[in-house]
Amino acid sequence: MRFVARVRAHALRRWPPIAIGTGVVAVAIALALLARARPPSAKPDGGAAQVVGEASQVVERVAATLPAPVPRPDPFAACQHDPANLPPLPRGTTFHTCGARILGFDGQPAQISGVSWFGMETGTYAPHGLWTRNWRAMLDQIAALGFNTVRLPFSNDALVPRRMPQGINYDINPDLAGKTSLEVMDMLIQGAGERGLKVILDRHRPTSDAQSELWYTDTVSEERWIADWVMLATRYKGQPALLGMDLHNEPRGPATWGSEDPSTDWRLAAQRAGNAILAVNPYVLIFVQGVERSADDWYWWGGNFLNARGAMVELDVPGRVIYSPHDYGPGVYAQPWFNAPDFPNNLPAIWDAHWGYLAKEQLAPVVLGEFGGRSVGDDADGVWQRALMDYVQQNGFGWLSWAFNPDSGDTGGLLSDDWLSVVQAKADLYQGHLAAPLDVGSSGRFGLVQGQVAVRGRSTSPGAQTNNLGFVLQIMNDGPSPIDLHDFELRYWFRPGPLAPGARVVQQVDIDYAAVGSSNIKAQISPADQTGLATLRVQFADTAGSIKPYTSSGDIALRMHKSDWSAYNQSANFSFRSDSVLTDWDHVALYRAGALVWGSEPPAAPKQAVSSDSFGSLHQ
């Protein structure tokens, strides 16, 4: 499955006319005449090529008139601690803004360096790659590469009740089986938090079909856009893994900034949504992208903040706004400045003018919300990407690479097409610009999850009365390291009922199937205790092997019957469940080296030590 390339239909971009003297006005007029819009796919004829060349020369002259950042006092002393005066969450770390900084609850500076993992905004309604990999292993890889944040794009379509995801291999991701798209989001945020990763939710599309210019469309109203954000803010209140909410992806076209037109002014819309979110969850950060156009200055979708200096986003809860521009290189579209004679030395002034000044003037933190390209080499795309990384590093900006996925048509991703190995040149570039972890997770150490085991099972004889007591069990390894099956024992408790005196009627265990090999399993029945409960014990040979991370032992199909084929009454069995689909089975106990690690024992069951006898065969 491939992801359709995001179409960025940028017209030829123009620098804004800055009216400083008649000479500049003349340049602005010339620029307006020369800069004719054309779709990126169009090939200019000779006349068009001349226009492009002339426009590039005008860009160089006009660029010198762009406003430079104005130094301002650092407000650190005034807002080192959260100006909202909120109490700390019971667990995890929360953040607020202070001038150009992002600060933790303890007042210490923090920074974001992460990746976008997309797919939930598309018709799969789940992050891409889950058809070939386990979702927990992918989070492990993100943390192992040193990123501290995951940006998770979604569409409002994905939040529709009972929306089921597509493209998930449930053999690889059994814990996602039966879950809605929103419940998959729950799992991803919880799993990220267990590793110390933070999550930024990104409303990338209103529907799964395409991105939109404005935050509302004919099918997804502003009211629904805000209501969905409030629902998510409420759902994840108190969840420390949720760092922020990126309100709308890449406003463009008719979107304005500071026009005061409620139908197009993105700044006002961001304030309406941001205040609604913070009213129910005041701990989250609000990420606001720019627009495409400011007067005659056309820039990247979501990257233009030229008008923000005089019209900042103001929210009811202070210290919550982060500006999040998008910026791309010539591999996405050949903007005129990439052909300038002083490229790449001209880039910092362009970035300063469009979004960098926000942090340089201590107005607000800047986190570069998207950037990326296929090359980090010596071609123009690679030179641009390396220059951008140096710029954000030198100025202390945060960043989120597009994308972790390999299936972004215009930029590629950090992963190779096999969805497993990384593009090493990109990984090496990012490694030199990583920020410290923002949290430690459940284990107390960033990126390390505490491995857990579980038992799942289903009944193959769900009736209360049966002469074949059968079920299928699996041992689940929900951890990042392999586990040795020889260390484990399963126990199942049941009531065999009265057996004929003199042992003329005996019980027998059949191993109908085992993914690890029937010969690697020993199953035996211990005599019933004084309460009438007997115990089926299942052990594994040294040759049974191990369970890989985030996988299972595979099916172990067991069946018990009496030699006279008389019936069992399962209704009184401690371990009995009638489920015919695989589910967690907590009345089947799992022991590791003799210690109970999953499930529960019957209250009156005597403690039975794991046998130290050598592994032997059992008559079946």
Sequence and secondary structure as in RCSB ss.txt:
>XXXX:A:sequence
MRFVARVRAHALRRWPPIAIGTGVVAVAIALALLARARPPSAKPDGGAAQVVGEASQVVERVAATLPAPVPRPDP
FAACQHDPANLPPLPRGTTFHTCGARILGFDGQPAQISGVSWFGMETGTYAPHGLWTRNWRAMLDQIAALGFNTV
RLPFSNDALVPRRMPQGINYDINPDLAGKTSLEVMDMLIQGAGERGLKVILDRHRPTSDAQSELWYTDTVSEERW
IADWVMLATRYKGQPALLGMDLHNEPRGPATWGSEDPSTDWRLAAQRAGNAILAVNPYVLIFVQGVERSADDWYW
WGGNFLNARGAMVELDVPGRVIYSPHDYGPGVYAQPWFNAPDFPNNLPAIWDAHWGYLAKEQLAPVVLGEFGGRS
VGDDADGVWQRALMDYVQQNGFGWLSWAFNPDSGDTGGLLSDDWLSVVQAKADLYQGHLAAPLDVGSSGRFGLVQ
GQVAVRGRSTSPGAQTNNLGFVLQIMNDGPSPIDLHDFELRYWFRPGPLAPGARVVQQVDIDYAAVGSSNIKAQI
SPADQTGLATLRVQFADTAGSIKPYTSSGDIALRMHKSDWSAYNQSANFSFRSDSVLTDWDHVALYRAGALVWGS
EPPAAPKQAVSSDSFGSLHQ
>XXXX:A:secstr
                   SHHHHHHHHHHHHHH     TT    HHHHHHHHHHHHHHHHHHTTS         
HHHHSS TT     SSS  EEEETTEEEETTS EE  EEEE   TTSTT S TTTTTS HHHHHHHHHHTT  EE
EEEEEGGGGSTT    S  TTT GGGTT  HHHHHHHHHHHHHHTT EEEEEEEESSSS   SSS  SSS HHHH
HHHHHHHHHHTTT TTEEEEE SS   TT BSS   TTTBHHHHHHHHHHHHHHH TTSEEEE  BSEETTEE S
TT B TTGGGS    SSSS EEE  B   TTT   GGGGSTTTTTTHHHHHIIIIIHHHHTTSS BEE B   S 
 SSSHHHHHHHHHHHHHHHHT EEEES SSS  TTT  SB TTSSSB HHHHHHHHTT    S  TTTTSTT   
 EEEEEEEES  SSEESSEEEEEEEEEESSS EEGGGEEEEEEE      GGGTS EEEEEEEETT GGGEEEEE
E   TTS EEEEEEE GGG EE TTEE   EEEEEEETT   EEGGG TT     S EE TTSEEEETTEEEES 
  TT        S       
